[in-house]
Amino acid sequence: MSRNIGTADRWLRVLLGIALLFAVVTGPQSLWGLIGLIPLTTGIVSFCPLYSVLGWSTAPPRTARLSR
C-alpha cells in the first residue's frame, strides 16, 4: 500500500472528516456525520482505495535514492 494522497489533499480530508464528525456531536444529531470517518481515515493513512482503483494520485512522485 503506497501513498497516493498528497499533502494538501491529506489536510483537506482530515479537516473535512473532523468537521463532519463535529457535526454529529453539535448539529442535527444524525449518524450521517459518521461518514466523516472515511476522509479522516484516508487522510491519516495517506491512502485512498478509490484513487488506487482509478489510477489517480495527488502524492508527489517518489525519487530513487542512491546508496553510497
Secondary structure as UniProt FT lines:
FT   HELIX           7..26
FT   HELIX           31..36
FT   HELIX           37..45
FT   HELIX           49..54
//
